[in-house]
């Protein structure tokens, strides 16, 4: 949760947009409970032989209204959450570029160009995802999970609901372990991307020297090895990331 604390200033600044987005996300979660209920009622009435054409039209109309409302509300929360996260990315990119222009020559001698480029591209994209997808996942987990549990307890059976909640502590532990491993491997992927960026910058700026000494093939091979390392490190990330959904399921 440390990254959310660091971005607290932005969440306060854009509180209205995030509150609106989360509110409509909550409304979507509520409305999504309507179609299964309607379908259940229709099936029951068909089985009981009490379904009339008038009732069918009424239920299908309500189903259509729920679908339209879901479409509209989903559009609103996407604009507010994803749109606001893009605004954060623009602010941070501007700040970072201004920071670069204020640094002296010793700063650029200390830090490689590839590292700085990685911060200006991949790192800021990752921060945007935290302010967009991260908030969405956090809110959606709480809202959808909460409404589903309440609906199960009230409509189905509270005892069955308690049984369904038994695996949650194990899920929390598994998520914690996978999250730590994912964080570690993501750092490796970022380092590999930084090395590739640095190699690209060196090759482009020194292309005249490379051509003069006929080192094109060697330089291409070295860059190819850097890109292979990026792929290898990202595969390590995705191998852990791909375990989340099966674990939750």
Steps between C-alpha positions, in 0.01 A plus 500: 500500500808725509451619142144614582631709790756663273224581250269630773542860380362405158207300637404799716533732202281276281270383779183595312593294192598194704193518723281525188681210336476274807132596551406396148715189533289416806179563305619265224570231761145543638335496157691188399310314771172574320530282182567169684206574729267578209608188310443296814148638539417432134628142525295444819184636339556286190538192723186594693304582186415852621698699243282715274597705196444822694728389783764383253500838325527677837791288617683529166448878502651518848788286376557742210493802734759332724723436197477864384567631852803271531635630168452866600633467854800296385587776252483761777729314742749420227524866395548615859748233617704428186481860376622635834790252511613631159496849651738380773736360237508836321574686825782264597655503153506880505653506848763243407600684183525828692714319758735375227545850360596635844772238564870574440747301292614286795146362532501374141847355545385311810181355348486320167273635229327162479406516869359850462304398189360198686376730776343730241320217316434165669511625859248779444274263306508266800407789732208587271382140522505527880280810487270334244497122510620489861215717629257307280615163633492619862154656473359222283622231739341669800177604326433192287615262774298684764179517299532135396551384860207709626276379217593137570432541871163670450367325190662154508610379844724659765647161596598426141656848487718425803616176341589690180715744704718226654772514226544882526783496761694252284436722198638802688819309589547377142448852362755637745764245398435541127495879534846504661644276228335711229648819645848345504480373143356828373812674627709259293288572192540876551878462534517300176290762321732771632806313367337465159416872494855591595643277225266656240605851605870413487470337157300784346727774638813307397377369164769685301774332705333158467480534121853631477639186667249266334349385828137493381456121531653487847288793614181342364583173675564679830170688472322175412637345821366797697153459350507126570578580862200736510276222368645249749446731798146589391417131461601455862256778591214349298558153643424636847227735378324214320469310829270763656179419310530119535573542872194724548283266292 
